[in-house]
C-alpha cells in the first residue's frame, strides 16, 4: 500500500522530465533515462517526500 494520494502520484509523475523526441496530438515520444538521469529523478522525488521503493516504482511506471 502507498502513502501517496493519486493526486500526488500524478503531480510527481508530471515533474519527471525526459527529452521529448516527437510530440503530436496522439503521441509523445521521449528518451528513456540513463543511469545518471534516473538517479537525479529519484533524488528529486524523495526530496519532495520520503517514500519507499514501491511508491517510487508507481510514479516511474509511466515512463
PQR file of N, CA, C, O and H, with PARSE charges and radii, in Angstrom:
ATOM      1  N   UNK A   1       0.849  -1.186   0.000 -0.4000 1.5000
ATOM      2  CA  UNK A   1       0.000   0.000   0.000 -0.0000 2.0000
ATOM      3  C   UNK A   1       0.891   1.246   0.000  0.5500 1.7000
ATOM      4  O   UNK A   1       1.964   1.251   0.604 -0.5500 1.4000
ATOM      5  N   UNK A   2       0.448   2.273  -0.666 -0.4000 1.5000
ATOM      6  CA  UNK A   2       1.210   3.508  -0.769 -0.0000 2.0000
ATOM      7  C   UNK A   2       0.606   4.593   0.124  0.5500 1.7000
ATOM      8  O   UNK A   2      -0.604   4.632   0.345 -0.5500 1.4000
ATOM      9  H   UNK A   2      -0.423   2.270  -1.156  0.4000 1.0000
ATOM     10  N   UNK A   3       1.464   5.461   0.628 -0.4000 1.5000
ATOM     11  CA  UNK A   3       1.007   6.595   1.429 -0.0000 2.0000
ATOM     12  C   UNK A   3       0.730   7.821   0.567  0.5500 1.7000
ATOM     13  O   UNK A   3       0.295   8.857   1.069 -0.5500 1.4000
ATOM     14  H   UNK A   3       2.447   5.429   0.450  0.4000 1.0000
ATOM     15  N   UNK A   4       0.986   7.695  -0.732 -0.4000 1.5000
ATOM     16  CA  UNK A   4       0.766   8.809  -1.647 -0.0000 2.0000
ATOM     17  C   UNK A   4      -0.671   8.802  -2.155  0.5500 1.7000
ATOM     18  O   UNK A   4      -1.255   7.744  -2.393 -0.5500 1.4000
ATOM     19  H   UNK A   4       1.340   6.853  -1.139  0.4000 1.0000
ATOM     20  N   UNK A   5      -1.225   9.988  -2.315 -0.4000 1.5000
ATOM     21  CA  UNK A   5      -2.552  10.087  -2.912 -0.0000 2.0000
ATOM     22  C   UNK A   5      -2.412  10.013  -4.430  0.5500 1.7000
ATOM     23  O   UNK A   5      -1.321  10.202  -4.970 -0.5500 1.4000
ATOM     24  H   UNK A   5      -0.751  10.847  -2.121  0.4000 1.0000
ATOM     25  N   UNK A   6      -3.510   9.739  -5.107 -0.4000 1.5000
ATOM     26  CA  UNK A   6      -3.483   9.699  -6.572 -0.0000 2.0000
ATOM     27  C   UNK A   6      -3.049  11.051  -7.135  0.5500 1.7000
ATOM     28  O   UNK A   6      -2.323  11.101  -8.128 -0.5500 1.4000
ATOM     29  H   UNK A   6      -4.396   9.585  -4.669  0.4000 1.0000
ATOM     30  N   UNK A   7      -3.479  12.131  -6.521 -0.4000 1.5000
ATOM     31  CA  UNK A   7      -3.074  13.474  -6.972 -0.0000 2.0000
ATOM     32  C   UNK A   7      -1.566  13.667  -6.838  0.5500 1.7000
ATOM     33  O   UNK A   7      -0.930  14.232  -7.728 -0.5500 1.4000
ATOM     34  H   UNK A   7      -4.069  12.091  -5.714  0.4000 1.0000
ATOM     35  N   UNK A   8      -0.987  13.193  -5.718 -0.4000 1.5000
ATOM     36  CA  UNK A   8       0.460  13.300  -5.524 -0.0000 2.0000
ATOM     37  C   UNK A   8       1.206  12.474  -6.567  0.5500 1.7000
ATOM     38  O   UNK A   8       2.211  12.925  -7.118 -0.5500 1.4000
ATOM     39  H   UNK A   8      -1.504  12.734  -4.996  0.4000 1.0000
ATOM     40  N   UNK A   9       0.723  11.282  -6.835 -0.4000 1.5000
ATOM     41  CA  UNK A   9       1.365  10.422  -7.836 -0.0000 2.0000
ATOM     42  C   UNK A   9       1.358  11.115  -9.195  0.5500 1.7000
ATOM     43  O   UNK A   9       2.380  11.146  -9.880 -0.5500 1.4000
ATOM     44  H   UNK A   9      -0.093  10.916  -6.388  0.4000 1.0000
ATOM     45  N   UNK A  10       0.224  11.665  -9.586 -0.4000 1.5000
ATOM     46  CA  UNK A  10       0.119  12.352 -10.874 -0.0000 2.0000
ATOM     47  C   UNK A  10       1.013  13.579 -10.925  0.5500 1.7000
ATOM     48  O   UNK A  10       1.665  13.821 -11.941 -0.5500 1.4000
ATOM     49  H   UNK A  10      -0.607  11.640  -9.029  0.4000 1.0000
ATOM     50  N   UNK A  11       1.058  14.360  -9.851 -0.4000 1.5000
ATOM     51  CA  UNK A  11       1.903  15.553  -9.808 -0.0000 2.0000
ATOM     52  C   UNK A  11       3.372  15.172  -9.902  0.5500 1.7000
ATOM     53  O   UNK A  11       4.122  15.791 -10.657 -0.5500 1.4000
ATOM     54  H   UNK A  11       0.529  14.163  -9.026  0.4000 1.0000
ATOM     55  N   UNK A  12       3.792  14.173  -9.153 -0.4000 1.5000
ATOM     56  CA  UNK A  12       5.190  13.764  -9.183 -0.0000 2.0000
ATOM     57  C   UNK A  12       5.565  13.169 -10.540  0.5500 1.7000
ATOM     58  O   UNK A  12       6.678  13.390 -11.018 -0.5500 1.4000
ATOM     59  H   UNK A  12       3.183  13.671  -8.539  0.4000 1.0000
ATOM     60  N   UNK A  13       4.674  12.432 -11.157 -0.4000 1.5000
ATOM     61  CA  UNK A  13       4.941  11.884 -12.487 -0.0000 2.0000
ATOM     62  C   UNK A  13       5.115  13.016 -13.500  0.5500 1.7000
ATOM     63  O   UNK A  13       5.939  12.908 -14.408 -0.5500 1.4000
ATOM     64  H   UNK A  13       3.770  12.253 -10.769  0.4000 1.0000
ATOM     65  N   UNK A  14       4.347  14.099 -13.355 -0.4000 1.5000
ATOM     66  CA  UNK A  14       4.494  15.253 -14.260 -0.0000 2.0000
ATOM     67  C   UNK A  14       5.832  15.956 -14.064  0.5500 1.7000
ATOM     68  O   UNK A  14       6.363  16.551 -15.001 -0.5500 1.4000
ATOM     69  H   UNK A  14       3.677  14.186 -12.617  0.4000 1.0000
ATOM     70  N   UNK A  15       6.377  15.890 -12.855 -0.4000 1.5000
ATOM     71  CA  UNK A  15       7.659  16.545 -12.572 -0.0000 2.0000
ATOM     72  C   UNK A  15       8.843  15.838 -13.223  0.5500 1.7000
ATOM     73  O   UNK A  15       9.903  16.435 -13.414 -0.5500 1.4000
ATOM     74  H   UNK A  15       5.945  15.406 -12.093  0.4000 1.0000
ATOM     75  N   UNK A  16       8.657  14.563 -13.562 -0.4000 1.5000
ATOM     76  CA  UNK A  16       9.731  13.806 -14.200 -0.0000 2.0000
ATOM     77  C   UNK A  16       9.860  14.310 -15.628  0.5500 1.7000
ATOM     78  O   UNK A  16       8.943  14.169 -16.437 -0.5500 1.4000
ATOM     79  H   UNK A  16       7.796  14.078 -13.407  0.4000 1.0000
ATOM     80  N   UNK A  17      10.990  14.890 -15.920 -0.4000 1.5000
ATOM     81  CA  UNK A  17      11.207  15.476 -17.240 -0.0000 2.0000
ATOM     82  C   UNK A  17      12.193  14.635 -18.043  0.5500 1.7000
ATOM     83  O   UNK A  17      13.316  14.379 -17.607 -0.5500 1.4000
ATOM     84  H   UNK A  17      11.735  15.006 -15.263  0.4000 1.0000
ATOM     85  N   UNK A  18      11.750  14.213 -19.222 -0.4000 1.5000
ATOM     86  CA  UNK A  18      12.599  13.474 -20.138 -0.0000 2.0000
ATOM     87  C   UNK A  18      12.646  14.231 -21.455  0.5500 1.7000
ATOM     88  O   UNK A  18      11.752  15.022 -21.758 -0.5500 1.4000
ATOM     89  H   UNK A  18      10.838  14.421 -19.576  0.4000 1.0000
ATOM     90  N   UNK A  19      13.679  13.990 -22.227 -0.4000 1.5000
ATOM     91  CA  UNK A  19      13.822  14.669 -23.517 -0.0000 2.0000
ATOM     92  C   UNK A  19      12.747  14.169 -24.483  0.5500 1.7000
ATOM     93  O   UNK A  19      12.614  12.967 -24.713 -0.5500 1.4000
ATOM     94  H   UNK A  19      14.405  13.348 -21.981  0.4000 1.0000
ATOM     95  N   UNK A  20      11.986  15.109 -25.042 -0.4000 1.5000
ATOM     96  CA  UNK A  20      10.930  14.764 -25.994 -0.0000 2.0000
ATOM     97  C   UNK A  20      11.526  14.724 -27.398  0.5500 1.7000
ATOM     98  O   UNK A  20      12.111  15.698 -27.871 -0.5500 1.4000
ATOM     99  H   UNK A  20      12.094  16.085 -24.855  0.4000 1.0000
ATOM    100  N   UNK A  21      11.361  13.562 -28.058 -0.4000 1.5000
ATOM    101  CA  UNK A  21      11.868  13.398 -29.415 -0.0000 2.0000
ATOM    102  C   UNK A  21      10.826  13.780 -30.457  0.5500 1.7000
ATOM    103  O   UNK A  21      11.157  14.302 -31.521 -0.5500 1.4000
ATOM    104  H   UNK A  21      10.886  12.770 -27.673  0.4000 1.0000
ATOM    105  N   UNK A  22       9.564  13.511 -30.137 -0.4000 1.5000
ATOM    106  CA  UNK A  22       8.471  13.815 -31.063 -0.0000 2.0000
ATOM    107  C   UNK A  22       7.188  13.974 -30.242  0.5500 1.7000
ATOM    108  O   UNK A  22       6.954  13.256 -29.269 -0.5500 1.4000
ATOM    109  H   UNK A  22       9.296  13.087 -29.273  0.4000 1.0000
ATOM    110  N   UNK A  23       6.376  14.928 -30.662 -0.4000 1.5000
ATOM    111  CA  UNK A  23       5.100  15.122 -29.982 -0.0000 2.0000
ATOM    112  C   UNK A  23       4.065  15.580 -30.997  0.5500 1.7000
ATOM    113  O   UNK A  23       4.305  16.503 -31.776 -0.5500 1.4000
ATOM    114  H   UNK A  23       6.567  15.511 -31.452  0.4000 1.0000
ATOM    115  N   UNK A  24       2.916  14.925 -30.977 -0.4000 1.5000
ATOM    116  CA  UNK A  24       1.787  15.385 -31.778 -0.0000 2.0000
ATOM    117  C   UNK A  24       0.524  15.191 -30.948  0.5500 1.7000
ATOM    118  O   UNK A  24       0.611  14.946 -29.745 -0.5500 1.4000
ATOM    119  H   UNK A  24       2.722  14.176 -30.345  0.4000 1.0000
ATOM    120  N   UNK A  25      -0.640  15.296 -31.565 -0.4000 1.5000
ATOM    121  CA  UNK A  25      -1.895  15.218 -30.817 -0.0000 2.0000
ATOM    122  C   UNK A  25      -2.130  13.852 -30.190  0.5500 1.7000
ATOM    123  O   UNK A  25      -2.839  13.749 -29.189 -0.5500 1.4000
ATOM    124  H   UNK A  25      -0.711  15.496 -32.542  0.4000 1.0000
ATOM    125  N   UNK A  26      -1.547  12.799 -30.760 -0.4000 1.5000
ATOM    126  CA  UNK A  26      -1.813  11.447 -30.297 -0.0000 2.0000
ATOM    127  C   UNK A  26      -0.661  10.809 -29.529  0.5500 1.7000
ATOM    128  O   UNK A  26      -0.889   9.933 -28.696 -0.5500 1.4000
ATOM    129  H   UNK A  26      -0.971  12.882 -31.574  0.4000 1.0000
ATOM    130  N   UNK A  27       0.576  11.235 -29.795 -0.4000 1.5000
ATOM    131  CA  UNK A  27       1.745  10.527 -29.264 -0.0000 2.0000
ATOM    132  C   UNK A  27       2.791  11.507 -28.753  0.5500 1.7000
ATOM    133  O   UNK A  27       3.029  12.557 -29.350 -0.5500 1.4000
ATOM    134  H   UNK A  27       0.762  11.947 -30.472  0.4000 1.0000
ATOM    135  N   UNK A  28       3.412  11.139 -27.631 -0.4000 1.5000
ATOM    136  CA  UNK A  28       4.610  11.842 -27.161 -0.0000 2.0000
ATOM    137  C   UNK A  28       5.698  10.787 -27.048  0.5500 1.7000
ATOM    138  O   UNK A  28       5.555   9.824 -26.294 -0.5500 1.4000
ATOM    139  H   UNK A  28       3.219  10.286 -27.146  0.4000 1.0000
ATOM    140  N   UNK A  29       6.779  10.960 -27.787 -0.4000 1.5000
ATOM    141  CA  UNK A  29       7.895  10.022 -27.793 -0.0000 2.0000
ATOM    142  C   UNK A  29       9.056  10.654 -27.038  0.5500 1.7000
ATOM    143  O   UNK A  29       9.559  11.709 -27.423 -0.5500 1.4000
ATOM    144  H   UNK A  29       6.895  11.742 -28.399  0.4000 1.0000
ATOM    145  N   UNK A  30       9.485   9.987 -25.939 -0.4000 1.5000
ATOM    146  CA  UNK A  30      10.565  10.516 -25.105 -0.0000 2.0000
ATOM    147  C   UNK A  30      11.692   9.512 -24.997  0.5500 1.7000
ATOM    148  O   UNK A  30      11.498   8.313 -25.200 -0.5500 1.4000
ATOM    149  H   UNK A  30       9.077   9.129 -25.626  0.4000 1.0000
ATOM    150  N   UNK A  31      12.876  10.015 -24.674 -0.4000 1.5000
ATOM    151  CA  UNK A  31      14.004   9.122 -24.437 -0.0000 2.0000
ATOM    152  C   UNK A  31      13.862   8.497 -23.049  0.5500 1.7000
ATOM    153  O   UNK A  31      13.296   9.103 -22.139 -0.5500 1.4000
ATOM    154  H   UNK A  31      13.034  10.988 -24.509  0.4000 1.0000
ATOM    155  N   UNK A  32      14.378   7.293 -22.902 -0.4000 1.5000
ATOM    156  CA  UNK A  32      14.418   6.653 -21.584 -0.0000 2.0000
ATOM    157  C   UNK A  32      15.573   7.275 -20.799  0.5500 1.7000
ATOM    158  O   UNK A  32      16.589   7.639 -21.390 -0.5500 1.4000
ATOM    159  H   UNK A  32      14.838   6.801 -23.641  0.4000 1.0000
ATOM    160  N   UNK A  33      15.434   7.401 -19.488 -0.4000 1.5000
ATOM    161  CA  UNK A  33      16.518   7.995 -18.702 -0.0000 2.0000
ATOM    162  C   UNK A  33      17.716   7.054 -18.601  0.5500 1.7000
ATOM    163  O   UNK A  33      17.560   5.839 -18.483 -0.5500 1.4000
ATOM    164  H   UNK A  33      14.608   7.105 -19.008  0.4000 1.0000
ATOM    165  N   UNK A  34      18.920   7.640 -18.651 -0.4000 1.5000
ATOM    166  CA  UNK A  34      20.109   6.838 -18.407 -0.0000 2.0000
ATOM    167  C   UNK A  34      20.318   6.748 -16.896  0.5500 1.7000
ATOM    168  O   UNK A  34      19.518   7.286 -16.130 -0.5500 1.4000
ATOM    169  H   UNK A  34      19.047   8.627 -18.747  0.4000 1.0000
ATOM    170  N   UNK A  35      21.383   6.074 -16.458 -0.4000 1.5000
ATOM    171  CA  UNK A  35      21.605   5.880 -15.020 -0.0000 2.0000
ATOM    172  C   UNK A  35      21.693   7.184 -14.256  0.5500 1.7000
ATOM    173  O   UNK A  35      21.089   7.325 -13.193 -0.5500 1.4000
ATOM    174  H   UNK A  35      22.033   5.636 -17.080  0.4000 1.0000
ATOM    175  N   UNK A  36      22.450   8.153 -14.794 -0.4000 1.5000
ATOM    176  CA  UNK A  36      22.599   9.451 -14.122 -0.0000 2.0000
ATOM    177  C   UNK A  36      21.266  10.179 -14.021  0.5500 1.7000
ATOM    178  O   UNK A  36      20.927  10.726 -12.972 -0.5500 1.4000
ATOM    179  H   UNK A  36      22.941   8.038 -15.658  0.4000 1.0000
ATOM    180  N   UNK A  37      20.521  10.183 -15.103 -0.4000 1.5000
ATOM    181  CA  UNK A  37      19.226  10.855 -15.100 -0.0000 2.0000
ATOM    182  C   UNK A  37      18.264  10.183 -14.130  0.5500 1.7000
ATOM    183  O   UNK A  37      17.524  10.859 -13.415 -0.5500 1.4000
ATOM    184  H   UNK A  37      20.797   9.738 -15.955  0.4000 1.0000
ATOM    185  N   UNK A  38      18.275   8.849 -14.105 -0.4000 1.5000
ATOM    186  CA  UNK A  38      17.398   8.123 -13.199 -0.0000 2.0000
ATOM    187  C   UNK A  38      17.749   8.417 -11.743  0.5500 1.7000
ATOM    188  O   UNK A  38      16.864   8.583 -10.904 -0.5500 1.4000
ATOM    189  H   UNK A  38      18.877   8.300 -14.686  0.4000 1.0000
ATOM    190  N   UNK A  39      19.041   8.480 -11.453 -0.4000 1.5000
ATOM    191  CA  UNK A  39      19.479   8.821 -10.098 -0.0000 2.0000
ATOM    192  C   UNK A  39      18.986  10.212  -9.706  0.5500 1.7000
ATOM    193  O   UNK A  39      18.500  10.420  -8.594 -0.5500 1.4000
ATOM    194  H   UNK A  39      19.760   8.345 -12.134  0.4000 1.0000
ATOM    195  N   UNK A  40      19.115  11.149 -10.624 -0.4000 1.5000
ATOM    196  CA  UNK A  40      18.671  12.515 -10.378 -0.0000 2.0000
ATOM    197  C   UNK A  40      17.150  12.577 -10.179  0.5500 1.7000
ATOM    198  O   UNK A  40      16.665  13.290  -9.301 -0.5500 1.4000
ATOM    199  H   UNK A  40      19.510  10.980 -11.527  0.4000 1.0000
ATOM    200  N   UNK A  41      16.414  11.836 -10.989 -0.4000 1.5000
ATOM    201  CA  UNK A  41      14.957  11.804 -10.884 -0.0000 2.0000
ATOM    202  C   UNK A  41      14.544  11.259  -9.519  0.5500 1.7000
ATOM    203  O   UNK A  41      13.664  11.821  -8.865 -0.5500 1.4000
ATOM    204  H   UNK A  41      16.808  11.257 -11.702  0.4000 1.0000
ATOM    205  N   UNK A  42      15.174  10.172  -9.089 -0.4000 1.5000
ATOM    206  CA  UNK A  42      14.826   9.563  -7.799 -0.0000 2.0000
ATOM    207  C   UNK A  42      15.177  10.496  -6.649  0.5500 1.7000
ATOM    208  O   UNK A  42      14.405  10.618  -5.698 -0.5500 1.4000
ATOM    209  H   UNK A  42      15.888   9.716  -9.619  0.4000 1.0000
ATOM    210  N   UNK A  43      16.332  11.159  -6.721 -0.4000 1.5000
ATOM    211  CA  UNK A  43      16.701  12.117  -5.676 -0.0000 2.0000
ATOM    212  C   UNK A  43      15.687  13.249  -5.599  0.5500 1.7000
ATOM    213  O   UNK A  43      15.312  13.672  -4.505 -0.5500 1.4000
ATOM    214  H   UNK A  43      16.959  11.061  -7.494  0.4000 1.0000
ATOM    215  N   UNK A  44      15.246  13.736  -6.738 -0.4000 1.5000
ATOM    216  CA  UNK A  44      14.251  14.811  -6.751 -0.0000 2.0000
ATOM    217  C   UNK A  44      12.932  14.340  -6.144  0.5500 1.7000
ATOM    218  O   UNK A  44      12.297  15.071  -5.384 -0.5500 1.4000
ATOM    219  H   UNK A  44      15.552  13.393  -7.626  0.4000 1.0000
ATOM    220  N   UNK A  45      12.525  13.121  -6.479 -0.4000 1.5000
ATOM    221  CA  UNK A  45      11.271  12.591  -5.935 -0.0000 2.0000
ATOM    222  C   UNK A  45      11.323  12.468  -4.418  0.5500 1.7000
ATOM    223  O   UNK A  45      10.378  12.863  -3.735 -0.5500 1.4000
ATOM    224  H   UNK A  45      13.041  12.527  -7.096  0.4000 1.0000
ATOM    225  N   UNK A  46      12.418  11.924  -3.880 -0.4000 1.5000
ATOM    226  CA  UNK A  46      12.467  11.729  -2.430 -0.0000 2.0000
ATOM    227  C   UNK A  46      12.767  13.028  -1.688  0.5500 1.7000
ATOM    228  O   UNK A  46      12.585  13.099  -0.473 -0.5500 1.4000
ATOM    229  H   UNK A  46      13.185  11.603  -4.435  0.4000 1.0000
ATOM    230  N   UNK A  47      13.222  14.052  -2.400 -0.4000 1.5000
ATOM    231  CA  UNK A  47      13.379  15.350  -1.742 -0.0000 2.0000
ATOM    232  C   UNK A  47      12.013  15.994  -1.507  0.5500 1.7000
ATOM    233  O   UNK A  47      11.843  16.803  -0.594 -0.5500 1.4000
ATOM    234  H   UNK A  47      13.370  13.994  -3.387  0.4000 1.0000
ATOM    235  N   UNK A  48      11.047  15.623  -2.342 -0.4000 1.5000
ATOM    236  CA  UNK A  48       9.677  16.120  -2.174 -0.0000 2.0000
ATOM    237  C   UNK A  48       9.058  15.517  -0.918  0.5500 1.7000
ATOM    238  O   UNK A  48       8.433  16.214  -0.119 -0.5500 1.4000
ATOM    239  H   UNK A  48      11.185  14.966  -3.084  0.4000 1.0000
ATOM    240  N   UNK A  49       9.243  14.207  -0.760 -0.4000 1.5000
ATOM    241  CA  UNK A  49       8.627  13.491   0.352 -0.0000 2.0000
ATOM    242  C   UNK A  49       9.321  12.129   0.468  0.5500 1.7000
ATOM    243  O   UNK A  49       9.517  11.453  -0.542 -0.5500 1.4000
ATOM    244  H   UNK A  49       9.750  13.640  -1.409  0.4000 1.0000
ATOM    245  N   UNK A  50       9.692  11.722   1.678 -0.4000 1.5000
ATOM    246  CA  UNK A  50      10.286  10.388   1.814 -0.0000 2.0000
ATOM    247  C   UNK A  50       9.297   9.322   1.321  0.5500 1.7000
ATOM    248  O   UNK A  50       8.117   9.346   1.669 -0.5500 1.4000
ATOM    249  H   UNK A  50       9.533  12.271   2.499  0.4000 1.0000
ATOM    250  N   UNK A  51       9.794   8.404   0.519 -0.4000 1.5000
ATOM    251  CA  UNK A  51       8.927   7.348   0.014 -0.0000 2.0000
ATOM    252  C   UNK A  51       9.706   6.060  -0.148  0.5500 1.7000
ATOM    253  O   UNK A  51      10.934   6.063  -0.234 -0.5500 1.4000
ATOM    254  H   UNK A  51      10.753   8.385   0.236  0.4000 1.0000
ATOM    255  N   UNK A  52       8.977   4.965  -0.187 -0.4000 1.5000
ATOM    256  CA  UNK A  52       9.623   3.670  -0.331 -0.0000 2.0000
ATOM    257  C   UNK A  52       9.761   3.302  -1.809  0.5500 1.7000
ATOM    258  O   UNK A  52       9.278   4.011  -2.691 -0.5500 1.4000
ATOM    259  H   UNK A  52       7.980   4.963  -0.116  0.4000 1.0000
ATOM    260  N   UNK A  53      10.425   2.189  -2.052 -0.4000 1.5000
ATOM    261  CA  UNK A  53      10.685   1.760  -3.420 -0.0000 2.0000
ATOM    262  C   UNK A  53       9.397   1.516  -4.203  0.5500 1.7000
ATOM    263  O   UNK A  53       9.324   1.828  -5.392 -0.5500 1.4000
ATOM    264  H   UNK A  53      10.817   1.612  -1.335  0.4000 1.0000
ATOM    265  N   UNK A  54       8.403   0.969  -3.554 -0.4000 1.5000
ATOM    266  CA  UNK A  54       7.127   0.710  -4.226 -0.0000 2.0000
ATOM    267  C   UNK A  54       6.489   2.022  -4.708  0.5500 1.7000
ATOM    268  O   UNK A  54       5.963   2.087  -5.819 -0.5500 1.4000
ATOM    269  H   UNK A  54       8.462   0.715  -2.589  0.4000 1.0000
ATOM    270  N   UNK A  55       6.538   3.051  -3.876 -0.4000 1.5000
ATOM    271  CA  UNK A  55       5.962   4.342  -4.260 -0.0000 2.0000
ATOM    272  C   UNK A  55       6.734   4.962  -5.421  0.5500 1.7000
ATOM    273  O   UNK A  55       6.134   5.517  -6.341 -0.5500 1.4000
ATOM    274  H   UNK A  55       6.966   2.997  -2.973  0.4000 1.0000
ATOM    275  N   UNK A  56       8.055   4.870  -5.382 -0.4000 1.5000
ATOM    276  CA  UNK A  56       8.868   5.386  -6.498 -0.0000 2.0000
ATOM    277  C   UNK A  56       8.534   4.622  -7.762  0.5500 1.7000
ATOM    278  O   UNK A  56       8.410   5.218  -8.832 -0.5500 1.4000
ATOM    279  H   UNK A  56       8.543   4.420  -4.635  0.4000 1.0000
ATOM    280  N   UNK A  57       8.389   3.318  -7.657 -0.4000 1.5000
ATOM    281  CA  UNK A  57       8.046   2.500  -8.818 -0.0000 2.0000
ATOM    282  C   UNK A  57       6.694   2.904  -9.407  0.5500 1.7000
ATOM    283  O   UNK A  57       6.549   2.970 -10.627 -0.5500 1.4000
ATOM    284  H   UNK A  57       8.490   2.834  -6.788  0.4000 1.0000
ATOM    285  N   UNK A  58       5.714   3.172  -8.561 -0.4000 1.5000
ATOM    286  CA  UNK A  58       4.389   3.594  -9.037 -0.0000 2.0000
ATOM    287  C   UNK A  58       4.505   4.891  -9.841  0.5500 1.7000
ATOM    288  O   UNK A  58       3.899   5.023 -10.904 -0.5500 1.4000
ATOM    289  H   UNK A  58       5.831   3.118  -7.570  0.4000 1.0000
ATOM    290  N   UNK A  59       5.278   5.838  -9.335 -0.4000 1.5000
ATOM    291  CA  UNK A  59       5.438   7.122 -10.015 -0.0000 2.0000
ATOM    292  C   UNK A  59       6.149   6.947 -11.345  0.5500 1.7000
ATOM    293  O   UNK A  59       5.762   7.556 -12.343 -0.5500 1.4000
ATOM    294  H   UNK A  59       5.771   5.731  -8.471  0.4000 1.0000
ATOM    295  N   UNK A  60       7.188   6.119 -11.368 -0.4000 1.5000
ATOM    296  CA  UNK A  60       8.009   5.954 -12.570 -0.0000 2.0000
ATOM    297  C   UNK A  60       7.446   4.932 -13.554  0.5500 1.7000
ATOM    298  O   UNK A  60       7.969   4.798 -14.661 -0.5500 1.4000
ATOM    299  H   UNK A  60       7.502   5.624 -10.558  0.4000 1.0000
ATOM    300  N   UNK A  61       6.416   4.225 -13.183 -0.4000 1.5000
ATOM    301  CA  UNK A  61       5.893   3.165 -14.054 -0.0000 2.0000
ATOM    302  C   UNK A  61       5.389   3.687 -15.390  0.5500 1.7000
ATOM    303  O   UNK A  61       5.309   2.933 -16.360 -0.5500 1.4000
ATOM    304  H   UNK A  61       5.992   4.334 -12.284  0.4000 1.0000
ATOM    305  N   UNK A  62       5.052   4.956 -15.451 -0.4000 1.5000
ATOM    306  CA  UNK A  62       4.549   5.520 -16.702 -0.0000 2.0000
ATOM    307  C   UNK A  62       5.612   5.982 -17.676  0.5500 1.7000
ATOM    308  O   UNK A  62       5.295   6.414 -18.784 -0.5500 1.4000
ATOM    309  H   UNK A  62       5.117   5.569 -14.664  0.4000 1.0000
ATOM    310  N   UNK A  63       6.885   5.893 -17.269 -0.4000 1.5000
ATOM    311  CA  UNK A  63       7.926   6.375 -18.198 -0.0000 2.0000
ATOM    312  C   UNK A  63       8.722   5.225 -18.796  0.5500 1.7000
ATOM    313  O   UNK A  63       9.632   5.452 -19.594 -0.5500 1.4000
ATOM    314  H   UNK A  63       7.142   5.542 -16.368  0.4000 1.0000
TER
END
